[in-house]
Amino acid sequence: MRLIISLLAVLAAPALAAPIVLRPAQVFDGNAMHPGWQVVIDGNRIVAAGPGLAVPSGATVRELPGATLMPGMIEGHSHLLLHPYNETPWDDQVLHEPIALRTVRATVAARATLRAGFTTVRDLGSEGAGYADVGLKRAIDQGIVPGPRMIVATRALVATGAYGPRGFEPGVETPLGAEAVDGPALVTAVRRQIGNGADVVKLYADYRWGPGEPSRPTFTLGEMTAAVEAAHSAGRQVAAHASTPEGIRRAVLAGVDVVEHGSEGTAAEFKLMREKGVALCPTLAAGDALARYRGWKGAEPAPQDVLDDRNAFAQARSAGVKICMGGDVGVFAHGENAREMLLMAAAGMPAAEVLHAATAGNAAYFGLSDRGRVAPGLLADLVAVDGDPMADLKSVQKVTLVIKNGVVVE
C-alpha cells in the first residue's frame, strides 16, 4: 500500500522543466557584447552565462546560429490601453470606447509587445480606462493572457482644469483621461491610486490649460513635493510628464525619479536633472508618429516639434542625464516598440548605449534589480535577435526567440 501511495504521489507531482542551454553567436549582457558566450537557464532563473559552459544533465540545448541573445527588453513608456491615434483620436478613445472594448484590445497589444521582445513595460496611465491596467496586469501574471510584466500607473494625476478631453461647453462635466485633484487632496489621491494597484505614480507637471494653448506648469512645487514624499514613503517611484522648462524644474526639485518627454528643456534643466540623478524618457517616437499623422513623410528638415524633441535629447545626453528607452507606444502601434530605439540612434546615440538603455539601463532607472541583464540569479527573461544589433540596430526588429520567466513564448 505504501508503495502505491508513493507512486501516486510521484505521478501527481508537477514535472520539473529541464534546464535549457542557449547557444547564440554572441550575448549582449545589458552592458557589453560577448562573442562565444552561452547561457543556461533552470526554472525561471539564469544559472550560468559565459564561454564553454558544460551542459547540465538532461538539459535541452537550443542552437541559435547567427543570433544575438540579450535581456528581454524593457519598454519605459507605454499605454497598452491606447491604440494609434491615426486609427481613433485620443479624445474619441477616452470618450466613446467602452472600457471592456479597450481592455480586450489591450490583451492583443500586450501579446504583440511580448512577441516583439519586450518582456517588461512601464505602463504610464490607463487614459480614462480607470484601473483596467491593474486587471490586465493580473490576467498576464495569472497566465490568462500572454504579455509582458507590467509596472502600472493606473489613472495618473492631473491638476483640475488642465487635462482632457475638454467639455463641449463650460460647466459640462466630461470624463477625463486622468484623475484631477489639487492641494492636500493630491496626497490622498496618490495613496488611493497606490491602494488600487499603482506600482508607479504619474504626475502631470505641465499641460495645456486650454485648447490651442502651449503647455504651462500645473501643480505647484509644494503640491508635487508632498505627492512625491507620499509615493516614496510607499515604496513607489514617481514619473512626471514635463515638457516645459518650469515644469521640468519643479518636477526635479520635487524629487521625481523620471521625467517624461522634456521636449522644451534647456541646458539649465538638464544640468539640474543630472545633479539630482533624474532620468529622462524622451519619447522621440511619439512626436515622430504624430508628425507623420499630420502628413510629414520623413523628409528633412523635419517639423519643428520633431526638431525640438531631437534637440532636447541631444542636450540631455550632452549634460550627462541618464536616458530611458520609452516611446510612448500606444500613440503608435504596439509591437513596434523598437521604433524608439532606432530614432535614438538616428539622433546620435551609439547602438551600444541604446541597447543598454533598453535593458540594464531601464532596469536600474526603474529599480528592477531582478532583470535587465544576463547574469546568474536574474530572471530568465531573454530575447534572441537575428544578426548583430551593435553593427545594425535594426536587428532588434528581427526577433527569433522570446523567453519570459524561463518559458519560451510561442
C-alpha positions in Angstrom: 0.0 0.0 0.0 2.8 2.4 0.9 4.5 1.7 -2.5 1.2 2.5 -4.3 0.8 5.8 -2.3 4.4 6.7 -3.1 3.9 6.0 -6.8 0.7 8.1 -6.9 2.5 11.0 -5.2 5.2 10.9 -7.8 2.7 10.8 -10.6 0.7 13.7 -9.1 3.7 15.9 -8.6 4.3 18.5 -11.3 7.0 17.7 -13.8 10.2 19.8 -13.4 11.3 21.5 -16.6 14.7 20.5 -17.8 17.4 23.2 -17.9 17.9 24.9 -21.2 21.2 25.8 -22.7 21.1 28.6 -25.3 24.0 28.8 -27.8 23.8 32.1 -29.8 26.6 33.6 -31.8 27.0 36.2 -29.1 25.4 37.6 -25.9 24.7 41.2 -25.0 24.6 41.1 -21.3 23.0 44.5 -20.8 26.3 46.3 -20.8 28.7 44.7 -23.3 28.8 42.2 -26.1 30.4 38.8 -25.6 31.0 36.6 -28.7 31.0 32.9 -28.0 29.0 33.0 -24.7 26.3 30.5 -23.8 23.5 30.9 -21.3 22.0 28.2 -19.1 18.5 28.7 -17.5 16.9 26.5 -15.0 13.3 27.1 -14.0 12.7 30.9 -14.2 16.3 31.9 -13.5 19.6 32.3 -15.4 22.1 30.0 -13.7 25.2 30.5 -15.8 26.4 32.7 -18.6 29.8 32.6 -20.2 32.0 30.8 -22.7 32.5 27.0 -22.8 29.7 26.1 -20.3 29.1 22.5 -19.5 25.7 21.1 -20.5 23.8 20.1 -17.3 22.4 16.5 -17.2 19.1 16.3 -19.0 19.3 19.8 -20.4 17.8 20.9 -23.7 20.3 22.5 -26.0 18.9 25.3 -28.3 21.3 26.4 -31.0 20.9 30.0 -32.2 23.3 30.4 -35.1 23.9 34.0 -36.2 21.8 35.3 -33.4 22.4 37.7 -30.5 21.0 36.8 -27.2 20.2 39.7 -24.9 18.0 40.5 -21.9 14.3 40.9 -22.5 13.9 44.5 -23.5 12.1 46.9 -21.2 9.6 49.4 -22.6 9.9 52.6 -20.5 6.8 54.4 -21.5 3.7 52.5 -22.7 0.0 52.9 -22.8 -1.4 49.4 -23.6 -5.0 50.7 -23.2 -4.5 53.1 -26.1 -4.1 52.4 -29.8 -2.7 54.5 -32.7 -4.2 58.0 -33.0 -4.5 57.7 -36.7 -7.0 54.8 -36.1 -9.0 56.7 -33.5 -8.2 60.1 -32.0 -7.3 60.2 -28.3 -10.4 62.1 -27.4 -12.7 59.5 -29.0 -10.9 56.6 -27.4 -11.4 58.2 -23.9 -15.0 59.4 -24.6 -16.6 56.7 -26.8 -14.7 53.4 -26.4 -16.1 51.2 -23.6 -13.6 50.1 -21.1 -14.4 46.4 -21.9 -13.5 47.0 -25.5 -10.3 48.8 -24.6 -9.3 46.1 -22.2 -9.8 43.3 -24.8 -7.9 45.3 -27.4 -5.1 45.8 -24.7 -4.7 42.0 -24.4 -3.8 41.9 -28.1 -1.4 44.8 -27.6 0.2 43.0 -24.7 0.8 39.9 -26.8 2.3 41.9 -29.7 4.6 43.7 -27.2 5.9 40.4 -25.8 6.4 38.9 -29.2 8.5 41.9 -30.1 10.9 41.0 -27.4 9.7 43.4 -24.7 9.3 41.3 -21.5 8.6 44.3 -19.2 6.6 47.5 -19.8 6.2 50.6 -17.6 2.6 51.5 -18.5 2.1 55.1 -17.6 -1.6 55.7 -17.4 -4.8 54.0 -18.4 -6.0 57.2 -20.1 -9.6 57.1 -19.0 -9.9 53.4 -18.6 -9.8 53.5 -14.8 -7.9 50.6 -13.2 -8.2 48.3 -16.2 -4.4 48.3 -16.3 -4.3 46.6 -12.9 -6.7 43.9 -14.2 -4.7 43.4 -17.3 -1.5 43.0 -15.2 -3.2 40.4 -13.1 -4.5 38.5 -16.1 -1.0 38.3 -17.5 0.5 37.3 -14.2 -2.1 34.6 -13.8 -1.3 33.2 -17.3 -4.8 34.0 -18.6 -3.4 36.1 -21.5 0.2 36.4 -22.7 2.0 39.6 -22.2 5.0 41.4 -20.6 5.5 42.0 -16.9 3.7 45.3 -16.2 4.6 48.3 -14.0 1.3 50.2 -13.9 0.5 53.8 -13.0 -3.3 53.4 -13.1 -5.2 56.7 -13.6 -2.3 59.2 -13.3 -2.8 62.6 -11.6 -3.5 66.0 -13.2 -4.4 69.4 -11.9 -8.0 70.4 -12.1 -8.8 72.0 -15.4 -5.5 71.1 -17.0 -6.3 67.9 -18.9 -8.7 66.5 -21.5 -10.9 65.7 -23.1 -12.4 69.2 -22.9 -16.1 69.7 -22.3 -18.2 70.9 -25.2 -19.3 73.9 -23.2 -18.3 75.4 -19.9 -19.6 73.6 -16.9 -20.3 70.4 -18.7 -18.6 67.5 -16.9 -16.6 65.3 -19.3 -14.9 62.0 -18.5 -11.1 62.7 -18.2 -8.1 60.7 -19.2 -6.6 61.0 -15.6 -7.7 61.9 -12.1 -8.0 65.6 -11.4 -7.0 66.7 -7.9 -5.3 69.6 -6.1 -3.7 70.7 -2.9 -3.7 68.4 0.1 -6.1 66.1 -1.7 -3.3 65.2 -4.1 -1.5 63.2 -1.4 -4.8 61.3 -0.7 -5.1 60.6 -4.4 -1.6 59.3 -4.5 -2.4 56.9 -1.7 -5.7 55.9 -3.3 -4.1 55.0 -6.6 -1.4 53.0 -4.8 -4.1 51.2 -2.8 -5.8 50.3 -6.0 -2.7 48.8 -7.5 -0.4 51.5 -8.8 3.3 50.4 -9.0 4.4 53.9 -10.0 2.8 57.3 -9.6 2.5 59.6 -12.6 2.1 63.4 -12.2 1.4 65.9 -15.0 3.8 68.7 -14.1 2.6 70.7 -17.1 -0.1 70.6 -19.7 -2.3 72.8 -21.9 -4.8 74.8 -19.8 -7.0 75.4 -22.9 -7.3 74.2 -26.5 -4.6 75.6 -28.7 -2.6 76.9 -25.8 1.1 76.0 -25.2 1.9 73.8 -22.2 2.3 75.6 -18.9 3.1 74.4 -15.4 0.2 72.9 -13.5 0.9 71.6 -9.9 2.9 73.9 -7.6 6.3 72.8 -6.3 4.7 72.3 -2.9 2.0 70.1 -4.2 4.4 67.9 -6.2 6.8 67.7 -3.3 4.1 66.4 -1.0 2.9 63.9 -3.6 6.4 62.6 -4.2 7.1 62.2 -0.5 3.8 60.2 -0.1 4.7 57.9 -3.1 8.3 57.4 -2.0 7.1 56.6 1.5 5.0 53.8 0.0 8.0 52.5 -2.0 6.8 53.8 -5.3 8.7 55.8 -7.9 7.2 58.9 -9.4 7.2 59.7 -13.1 6.4 63.3 -14.3 5.0 64.3 -17.6 7.0 67.5 -18.1 7.9 69.4 -21.3 8.4 73.0 -20.3 11.4 74.3 -18.6 9.5 75.3 -15.4 7.5 72.1 -15.4 10.8 70.1 -15.6 12.4 72.3 -12.9 9.5 71.9 -10.4 9.3 68.1 -11.0 13.1 67.6 -10.5 13.1 69.8 -7.3 10.1 67.9 -6.0 12.2 64.7 -6.2 10.6 62.7 -9.1 12.5 59.7 -10.4 12.0 60.1 -14.2 10.9 63.0 -16.4 8.8 62.0 -19.4 9.2 63.9 -22.7 11.3 67.0 -21.7 11.0 68.4 -25.2 11.4 72.1 -24.3 14.1 71.6 -21.7 17.2 73.8 -21.8 20.7 73.2 -20.6 19.8 74.5 -17.1 17.1 71.9 -16.6 19.2 69.0 -17.9 22.1 70.1 -15.7 19.7 70.0 -12.7 18.4 66.6 -13.7 22.0 65.2 -13.9 22.8 66.7 -10.5 19.7 65.1 -8.9 20.1 61.8 -10.7 16.8 62.1 -12.5 16.4 60.1 -15.8 14.8 61.3 -19.0 12.4 59.3 -21.1 12.5 61.3 -24.3 9.6 59.5 -26.3 11.0 60.5 -29.7 8.8 58.0 -31.4 5.5 59.7 -30.2 6.4 63.0 -31.7 7.6 61.4 -34.9 4.4 59.4 -35.2 2.2 62.5 -34.6 4.1 64.4 -37.2 3.5 61.6 -39.7 -0.2 61.5 -38.9 -0.3 65.2 -39.8 1.3 64.5 -43.2 5.0 64.5 -42.8 6.7 61.9 -45.0 10.1 61.8 -43.2 11.9 64.3 -45.4 14.3 66.8 -43.8 14.0 69.4 -42.4 11.6 67.7 -40.0 8.7 69.6 -38.5 9.6 71.9 -35.6 8.1 69.6 -32.9 10.3 66.8 -34.1 13.4 69.0 -34.2 12.6 70.2 -30.6 12.5 66.6 -29.4 15.8 65.8 -31.1 17.4 69.0 -29.7 16.3 68.3 -26.2 17.5 64.7 -26.5 20.9 65.9 -27.6 21.2 68.5 -24.8 20.2 65.9 -22.2 22.9 63.5 -23.4 25.4 66.3 -23.5 24.6 67.2 -19.9 25.1 63.6 -18.8 21.4 62.8 -18.0 20.5 59.1 -17.7 18.4 58.2 -20.7 15.5 55.8 -20.5 14.2 54.0 -23.6 10.5 54.6 -23.9 8.5 55.6 -26.9 5.0 56.5 -25.6 3.8 53.5 -27.5 0.0 53.5 -27.9 0.4 56.7 -29.8 1.8 54.3 -32.4 1.3 50.6 -32.8 2.1 48.1 -30.0 4.8 45.7 -31.1 6.6 48.5 -32.9 8.3 49.5 -29.6 11.8 49.3 -31.2 10.9 52.3 -33.3 12.1 54.5 -30.3 15.4 52.7 -30.3 16.1 53.4 -33.9 15.2 57.1 -33.5 17.5 57.4 -30.5 20.3 56.0 -32.7 19.4 58.3 -35.6 19.6 61.2 -33.2 23.1 60.4 -32.3 23.2 57.8 -29.5 25.6 54.9 -30.3 23.9 51.5 -30.7 25.6 50.1 -27.5 24.1 52.9 -25.4 20.7 52.3 -27.0 20.8 48.6 -26.2 21.9 49.4 -22.6 19.1 51.9 -22.2 16.5 49.3 -23.3 17.8 46.7 -20.9 20.1 47.2 -17.9 19.6 51.0 -18.0 15.8 50.9 -17.7 16.1 48.2 -15.1 18.3 50.4 -13.0 16.3 53.5 -13.5 13.1 51.8 -12.5 14.5 49.9 -9.6 14.2 46.4 -11.2 17.2 44.6 -9.7 16.0 41.2 -10.9 16.1 41.7 -14.6 17.7 43.8 -17.5 21.0 41.9 -17.5 22.2 38.4 -18.5 23.7 37.2 -15.2 23.3 34.3 -12.8 20.4 34.7 -10.4 18.4 37.0 -12.5 15.0 36.3 -14.1 15.2 34.2 -17.3 13.7 37.0 -19.5 15.6 36.8 -22.7 15.3 37.6 -26.4 17.3 36.5 -29.4 17.5 38.7 -32.5 18.8 37.8 -35.9 22.2 39.4 -36.5 24.4 41.8 -34.6 22.5 44.9 -33.2 25.8 46.6 -32.5 26.6 46.6 -36.2 23.0 47.2 -37.3 20.5 48.2 -34.7 17.6 47.2 -37.0 18.4 43.7 -35.8 16.3 44.3 -32.7 13.2 44.2 -35.0 14.1 40.7 -36.1 13.2 38.7 -33.0 13.6 35.0 -33.4 13.1 33.8 -29.8 11.5 35.3 -26.7 11.7 33.7 -23.2 9.8 35.1 -20.3 10.2 33.7 -16.8 12.1 30.7 -18.2 9.3 29.7 -20.7 9.6 30.0 -24.5 7.0 32.3 -25.9 5.3 30.7 -28.9 
